Amino acid sequence: MPAPFPRPLRTPSSIGVLVQHPSPVRRSRLHVAPPALLLPSPPSRRFSRPVQRPRGGTTTPVPDEAPPVTPKSPFYFEAGYALYAKRPSRPFPPPFLSYPSTSFTEPLSTHNRSRDRRSYVNGEMIRGVTNGDDAVLVSDSFIGANDGVGAWAAKERGHAALWSRLVLHFWALAAERAKFGEGTEPDPVSYLQKAFDQTKQATSEPNEWFGTTTASAALIGADNSTPAHPILYVTQLGDSQILVLRPSSKEVIFKTTEQWHWFDCPRQLGTNSPDTPTNNAVMDRIEIEEDDVVLAMTDGVVDNLWEHEVVQNVVDSMEKWKNVASKSEDGKELVEQTHADGMRFVAQELVNAARTIAEDPFAESPYMEKAVDEGLSIEGGKLDDISVVAAQCKRRKG
């Protein structure tokens, strides 16, 4: 563990430093300074960074050798994700970058694997996708979005992206391998606790790396009725958000509540943080319906878009996708589009909307509103990693 850090002075140079042990890390973008110094950054400085391109997909990678998963519910997710990073993701360090050597007498035995840009832990490919310091994961029954605290980039051996990705990887595996269904309820909080413990072990000596991350995920199951109805198990720690939307009525069925220590310092798992899944994670069991949409979003979305904007954007995107997918060109047969493709489009449209506000130094935003409530003169959107998973509940055929 690193030595305790003193509480930072309220000056611009102290942005992103650690507070007194064992308090967690502040967000890296928080402008904690005297009021006279709290001015919007000039556009030339605000945008003086490499241009990042949005990314997206419908499933996150799964190892080729992974055994097939037996469905535990008659319901599943048709899902897609979209990502935008405020800066390039930091590469994972060894030994996470490639398989370890199989022989100490053959130091070059990892040469081929060193060219493999996929990441590994304990000899297994790390699931999910990294986005800046965020991580997302999409599977048949589990979606998640973790937000690594970027201030760790300024610390020796700090790697928030590694922490956010590993926690999500181990969490998804624990949920996948757990025995539930047929009357037995899943326990996502215990799965997260196990993932947290495994992440601490993986990032301890001799591979010591420090970091913290928020955690949010949704696991789909079913009740015992006949016919079965879908049940969503939502787990939250920190300020990322799970939001459940019913497109037919534009109704928000459920959304998680942010957890804070203080402004811009959410609950988080990792180095120097007192938070743990067992003590601080919140799990909600929600009855949903087929075709409900579940969004897993990091604060790059919720700090830039209000709830009604998110809802309207998703509804409009779904309608736009439906219209585009139903049209044919020159009398040709319709190109088959999947529900997952539609969800990817929904996620991308939401990322685009959040990015527009994030990069506008004069926009009104939820982040600005929260800052003003705290007596801070912050203006504009919050430039941050933006990660969205959009998933629609469907019933399995047969």
C-alpha positions as CSV (number, residue, x, y, z in Angstrom):
1,M,0.0,0.0,0.0
2,P,1.3,3.5,-0.7
3,A,2.1,5.8,2.2
4,P,-0.8,8.1,3.3
5,F,-1.1,11.3,1.4
6,P,-1.9,14.7,3.0
7,R,-5.1,16.4,2.3
8,P,-4.6,18.6,-0.8
9,L,-4.6,22.4,-0.7
10,R,-7.4,24.0,-2.7
11,T,-5.2,25.1,-5.6
12,P,-5.2,24.1,-9.3
13,S,-1.9,22.2,-8.9
14,S,-3.6,19.8,-6.4
15,I,-6.2,18.5,-8.9
16,G,-6.4,14.7,-8.7
17,V,-4.2,14.1,-5.7
18,L,-5.1,11.6,-3.0
19,V,-6.7,12.7,0.3
20,Q,-5.7,11.5,3.7
21,H,-5.6,7.7,4.1
22,P,-7.9,5.8,4.0
23,S,-10.1,8.2,2.1
24,P,-10.6,7.5,-1.6
25,V,-9.5,9.5,-4.6
26,R,-11.2,12.6,-6.0
27,R,-12.2,12.8,-9.6
28,S,-9.3,14.0,-11.8
29,R,-11.4,16.8,-13.4
30,L,-12.6,18.5,-10.2
31,H,-11.4,22.1,-10.2
32,V,-11.0,22.7,-6.5
33,A,-9.6,26.2,-6.3
34,P,-10.4,29.6,-4.8
35,P,-13.4,31.3,-6.5
36,A,-11.2,33.8,-8.3
37,L,-9.3,31.0,-10.1
38,L,-12.4,29.1,-11.2
39,L,-12.7,30.2,-14.8
40,P,-13.6,28.1,-17.9
41,S,-10.5,26.8,-19.6
42,P,-9.8,28.5,-23.0
43,P,-11.1,26.3,-25.9
44,S,-7.5,26.0,-27.2
45,R,-6.4,24.3,-24.0
46,R,-9.6,22.4,-23.5
47,F,-9.2,20.6,-26.8
48,S,-5.4,20.3,-27.0
49,R,-5.4,16.5,-26.9
50,P,-5.3,13.7,-29.5
51,V,-8.6,13.2,-31.3
52,Q,-10.3,10.0,-30.1
53,R,-12.8,8.1,-32.2
54,P,-15.9,6.6,-30.9
55,R,-16.0,2.8,-30.8
56,G,-18.8,0.2,-30.3
57,G,-19.9,-3.3,-30.7
58,T,-22.6,-5.8,-29.8
59,T,-20.6,-8.3,-27.6
60,T,-17.4,-8.0,-25.7
61,P,-14.7,-10.7,-26.5
62,V,-14.9,-14.1,-24.9
63,P,-12.0,-16.6,-25.0
64,D,-12.2,-19.2,-27.7
65,E,-11.6,-21.9,-25.2
66,A,-14.4,-20.7,-22.9
67,P,-16.9,-23.5,-22.3
68,P,-20.5,-22.8,-23.4
69,V,-22.7,-21.3,-20.8
70,T,-25.9,-23.0,-19.9
71,P,-28.7,-20.4,-19.7
72,K,-30.1,-19.9,-16.2
73,S,-33.1,-17.9,-17.4
74,P,-35.6,-17.9,-20.2
75,F,-34.7,-14.3,-20.8
76,Y,-31.6,-12.7,-22.2
77,F,-30.1,-9.4,-23.3
78,E,-29.9,-8.2,-26.9
79,A,-27.2,-5.6,-26.3
80,G,-24.7,-3.2,-27.8
81,Y,-22.2,-0.8,-26.5
82,A,-20.5,2.5,-27.5
83,L,-17.4,4.2,-26.1
84,Y,-15.6,7.5,-26.3
85,A,-12.4,8.1,-24.3
86,K,-11.2,11.6,-23.4
87,R,-7.6,10.3,-23.9
88,P,-6.1,7.0,-25.1
89,S,-6.2,4.1,-22.7
90,R,-3.0,3.3,-20.9
91,P,-1.7,-0.1,-22.0
92,F,-1.9,-2.8,-19.4
93,P,1.4,-3.7,-17.8
94,P,3.1,-7.1,-17.7
95,P,2.1,-9.8,-16.8
96,F,-1.5,-8.7,-17.9
97,L,-0.4,-8.0,-21.4
98,S,0.4,-11.5,-22.4
99,Y,0.6,-15.1,-21.1
100,P,3.5,-15.7,-18.6
101,S,6.4,-17.8,-19.8
102,T,5.9,-21.5,-19.5
103,S,9.5,-22.1,-18.6
104,F,12.1,-20.0,-16.8
105,T,14.7,-21.5,-19.0
106,E,13.1,-20.1,-22.1
107,P,12.9,-16.4,-21.6
108,L,11.7,-15.8,-25.2
109,S,8.9,-18.3,-25.0
110,T,6.4,-15.4,-24.7
111,H,7.6,-13.7,-27.9
112,N,4.6,-14.6,-30.0
113,R,2.2,-13.8,-27.1
114,S,3.9,-10.4,-26.7
115,R,2.4,-9.4,-30.0
116,D,-1.0,-10.4,-28.8
117,R,-2.6,-7.2,-27.6
118,R,-5.3,-9.0,-25.7
119,S,-4.9,-8.9,-21.9
120,Y,-4.7,-11.9,-19.6
121,V,-4.9,-12.6,-15.9
122,N,-4.2,-15.9,-14.3
123,G,-3.7,-17.4,-17.8
124,E,-7.2,-16.3,-18.9
125,M,-8.2,-13.6,-21.3
126,I,-9.6,-10.6,-19.4
127,R,-13.1,-10.1,-20.5
128,G,-14.7,-6.8,-21.3
129,V,-13.4,-3.7,-23.1
130,T,-11.4,-0.8,-21.7
131,N,-12.4,2.8,-22.6
132,G,-10.0,5.3,-21.1
133,D,-10.2,4.5,-17.4
134,D,-13.7,2.9,-17.9
135,A,-14.5,-0.7,-18.6
136,V,-17.7,-2.3,-20.0
137,L,-18.8,-5.8,-20.5
138,V,-21.7,-7.3,-22.5
139,S,-22.8,-10.9,-22.2
140,D,-26.0,-12.9,-22.7
141,S,-27.3,-12.2,-19.2
142,F,-24.8,-9.7,-17.6
143,I,-23.9,-6.1,-18.5
144,G,-21.8,-3.7,-16.6
145,A,-20.0,-0.4,-16.7
146,N,-17.2,0.4,-14.2
147,D,-15.5,3.8,-14.0
148,G,-11.9,3.9,-13.0
149,V,-10.8,7.0,-11.1
150,G,-8.5,8.8,-13.5
151,A,-6.5,10.6,-10.8
152,W,-4.4,7.5,-10.4
153,A,-2.6,8.3,-13.6
154,A,-0.6,10.8,-11.7
155,K,0.6,8.3,-9.1
156,E,3.5,5.9,-9.3
157,R,2.2,2.5,-10.2
158,G,-1.3,3.8,-10.5
159,H,-3.6,2.1,-13.1
160,A,-7.3,2.8,-12.7
161,A,-8.1,1.2,-16.1
162,L,-6.6,-2.1,-14.9
163,W,-8.7,-2.0,-11.7
164,S,-12.0,-1.2,-13.5
165,R,-11.5,-3.9,-16.1
166,L,-10.3,-6.6,-13.6
167,V,-13.2,-6.1,-11.2
168,L,-15.7,-6.3,-14.1
169,H,-13.9,-9.4,-15.5
170,F,-14.0,-11.3,-12.2
171,W,-17.5,-10.1,-11.4
172,A,-18.9,-11.4,-14.7
173,L,-17.1,-14.8,-14.3
174,A,-18.5,-15.2,-10.7
175,A,-22.0,-14.5,-12.0
176,E,-21.5,-16.9,-14.9
177,R,-20.3,-19.7,-12.7
178,A,-22.7,-19.2,-9.8
179,K,-25.5,-21.7,-9.3
180,F,-28.8,-20.0,-9.3
181,G,-32.2,-20.3,-11.0
182,E,-35.0,-22.7,-10.5
183,G,-36.0,-21.1,-7.2
184,T,-32.5,-20.0,-6.2
185,E,-31.9,-16.2,-6.2
186,P,-28.6,-14.9,-7.5
187,D,-26.4,-12.9,-5.1
188,P,-24.6,-10.2,-7.2
189,V,-23.1,-8.4,-4.2
190,S,-21.2,-11.6,-3.1
191,Y,-20.1,-12.0,-6.7
192,L,-18.7,-8.5,-6.6
193,Q,-17.0,-9.1,-3.3
194,K,-15.3,-12.1,-4.7
195,A,-14.3,-10.1,-7.8
196,F,-12.9,-7.4,-5.5
197,D,-10.8,-9.9,-3.5
198,Q,-9.5,-11.5,-6.7
199,T,-8.5,-8.1,-8.1
200,K,-6.7,-7.1,-5.0
201,Q,-4.8,-10.4,-5.2
202,A,-4.0,-10.0,-8.9
203,T,-2.6,-6.4,-8.4
204,S,-0.6,-7.2,-5.3
205,E,3.1,-8.1,-5.1
206,P,5.0,-8.9,-7.2
207,N,2.7,-7.2,-9.7
208,E,1.6,-4.2,-7.5
209,W,-0.6,-1.7,-9.2
210,F,-2.8,0.8,-7.5
211,G,-6.2,2.1,-8.5
212,T,-9.9,2.5,-7.6
213,T,-13.1,2.0,-9.5
214,T,-16.9,2.4,-9.2
215,A,-19.0,-0.6,-10.1
216,S,-22.4,-1.1,-11.6
217,A,-24.0,-4.1,-13.3
218,A,-27.3,-5.7,-14.2
219,L,-28.0,-9.5,-14.2
220,I,-31.1,-10.9,-15.7
221,G,-33.1,-13.7,-14.3
222,A,-36.7,-14.9,-13.9
223,D,-39.3,-15.5,-11.2
224,N,-41.0,-18.8,-10.5
225,S,-44.4,-17.9,-12.1
226,T,-45.9,-19.7,-15.1
227,P,-45.1,-18.3,-17.5
228,A,-42.0,-16.8,-16.1
229,H,-41.5,-13.0,-15.9
230,P,-38.1,-11.3,-16.2
231,I,-36.3,-10.1,-13.0
232,L,-33.4,-7.7,-13.1
233,Y,-30.8,-7.7,-10.4
234,V,-29.0,-4.4,-10.3
235,T,-25.9,-3.8,-8.2
236,Q,-24.4,-0.3,-7.6
237,L,-21.4,1.1,-5.9
238,G,-20.4,4.7,-6.8
239,D,-21.8,7.1,-9.3
240,S,-22.2,5.1,-12.5
241,Q,-25.8,4.4,-13.3
242,I,-28.2,1.6,-14.3
243,L,-31.4,3.0,-15.8
244,V,-34.4,0.8,-16.9
245,L,-36.6,2.4,-19.5
246,R,-39.9,1.2,-21.0
247,P,-39.9,2.6,-24.6
248,S,-43.6,2.1,-25.2
249,S,-44.5,4.6,-22.5
250,K,-41.2,6.6,-22.3
251,E,-41.3,5.6,-18.6
252,V,-38.3,5.2,-16.3
253,I,-39.0,2.0,-14.4
254,F,-35.9,2.2,-12.2
255,K,-32.6,4.0,-11.9
256,T,-29.8,3.7,-9.4
257,T,-28.9,6.3,-6.8
258,E,-25.4,7.8,-6.8
259,Q,-23.3,7.1,-3.8
260,W,-20.9,9.8,-2.6
261,H,-18.4,10.5,0.1
262,W,-18.5,14.2,-1.0
263,F,-18.9,16.1,-4.2
264,D,-16.9,14.5,-7.0
265,C,-15.6,11.8,-4.7
266,P,-17.9,8.7,-5.2
267,R,-17.7,5.5,-3.3
268,Q,-15.1,3.3,-5.0
269,L,-13.3,0.0,-4.7
270,G,-9.6,-0.2,-4.4
271,T,-6.4,1.3,-3.0
272,N,-6.9,3.5,0.1
273,S,-10.7,3.3,-0.1
274,P,-12.7,2.2,2.9
275,D,-15.6,1.0,0.7
276,T,-16.3,-2.7,0.2
277,P,-19.1,-4.5,-1.7
278,T,-20.4,-6.3,1.3
279,N,-20.7,-3.1,3.3
280,N,-21.5,-0.5,0.7
281,A,-22.9,-2.0,-2.6
282,V,-26.6,-1.8,-3.1
283,M,-28.6,-4.5,-4.8
284,D,-32.1,-3.9,-6.2
285,R,-34.5,-6.6,-7.5
286,I,-36.7,-5.1,-10.2
287,E,-39.6,-6.8,-12.1
288,I,-39.4,-5.8,-15.7
289,E,-41.1,-6.7,-19.0
290,E,-39.9,-8.0,-22.3
291,D,-38.6,-5.2,-24.6
292,D,-37.7,-3.0,-21.6
293,V,-34.3,-1.3,-22.2
294,V,-31.5,-1.4,-19.6
295,L,-28.8,1.2,-19.8
296,A,-25.4,0.8,-18.0
297,M,-23.7,4.2,-18.1
298,T,-20.6,5.8,-16.5
299,D,-20.8,9.3,-15.2
300,G,-19.5,10.6,-18.6
301,V,-23.2,10.3,-19.6
302,V,-25.1,11.2,-16.4
303,D,-22.9,14.2,-15.7
304,N,-23.7,15.7,-19.1
305,L,-27.3,14.6,-19.8
306,W,-30.4,15.0,-17.6
307,E,-32.6,12.0,-17.2
308,H,-35.3,13.3,-19.6
309,E,-32.7,13.9,-22.3
310,V,-31.5,10.3,-21.9
311,V,-35.0,8.9,-22.2
312,Q,-35.9,11.1,-25.2
313,N,-32.6,10.2,-26.9
314,V,-33.1,6.5,-26.5
315,V,-36.7,6.6,-27.7
316,D,-35.8,8.7,-30.7
317,S,-32.9,6.4,-31.6
318,M,-35.0,3.3,-31.4
319,E,-37.6,4.9,-33.7
320,K,-34.9,6.0,-36.1
321,W,-33.4,2.6,-36.2
322,K,-36.7,1.0,-36.8
323,N,-37.4,3.2,-39.7
324,V,-34.0,2.7,-41.3
325,A,-34.0,-1.1,-40.8
326,S,-37.4,-1.4,-42.4
327,K,-36.5,0.3,-45.6
328,S,-35.1,-1.4,-48.7
329,E,-33.0,0.0,-51.5
330,D,-34.1,-0.3,-55.1
331,G,-36.5,-3.1,-54.4
332,K,-33.7,-5.3,-52.9
333,E,-34.4,-7.6,-50.1
334,L,-34.2,-6.1,-46.6
335,V,-30.8,-6.6,-45.0
336,E,-31.3,-8.5,-41.8
337,Q,-30.6,-6.4,-38.8
338,T,-30.5,-7.8,-35.3
339,H,-31.9,-6.3,-32.1
340,A,-28.3,-6.1,-30.9
341,D,-27.4,-3.9,-33.8
342,G,-30.3,-1.6,-32.8
343,M,-29.0,-1.4,-29.3
344,R,-25.5,-0.6,-30.5
345,F,-27.0,2.3,-32.5
346,V,-28.9,3.4,-29.4
347,A,-25.7,3.4,-27.3
348,Q,-23.8,5.3,-30.0
349,E,-26.4,8.0,-30.3
350,L,-26.4,8.4,-26.5
351,V,-22.6,8.7,-26.5
352,N,-22.7,11.3,-29.3
353,A,-25.2,13.4,-27.3
354,A,-23.2,13.2,-24.1
355,R,-20.0,14.0,-26.0
356,T,-21.5,17.2,-27.5
357,I,-22.2,18.6,-24.0
358,A,-18.9,17.3,-22.6
359,E,-16.9,19.2,-25.1
360,D,-18.9,22.5,-24.8
361,P,-17.3,24.8,-22.2
362,F,-20.5,26.9,-22.1
363,A,-23.2,24.2,-22.0
364,E,-25.5,23.7,-19.0
365,S,-25.1,20.2,-17.5
366,P,-26.0,18.2,-14.5
367,Y,-22.3,18.3,-13.4
368,M,-22.4,22.1,-13.5
369,E,-25.6,22.2,-11.5
370,K,-24.2,19.9,-8.8
371,A,-21.0,22.1,-8.6
372,V,-23.1,25.3,-8.3
373,D,-25.0,23.6,-5.4
374,E,-21.6,23.1,-3.7
375,G,-20.7,26.7,-4.2
376,L,-18.2,26.0,-7.0
377,S,-18.2,28.2,-10.1
378,I,-17.9,25.5,-12.7
379,E,-19.4,26.0,-16.2
380,G,-20.0,23.7,-19.1
381,G,-20.1,20.0,-19.5
382,K,-17.7,17.5,-17.9
383,L,-15.0,16.2,-20.2
384,D,-14.8,12.5,-19.2
385,D,-14.7,9.0,-20.6
386,I,-18.2,8.2,-21.9
387,S,-19.3,4.5,-21.8
388,V,-22.8,3.1,-22.6
389,V,-24.2,-0.4,-22.7
390,A,-27.8,-0.6,-24.0
391,A,-29.6,-3.9,-23.6
392,Q,-33.1,-5.0,-24.4
393,C,-34.8,-7.8,-22.5
394,K,-35.9,-10.7,-24.8
395,R,-37.4,-14.1,-24.3
396,R,-35.5,-17.1,-25.6
397,K,-37.1,-19.0,-28.4
398,G,-38.2,-22.5,-27.5
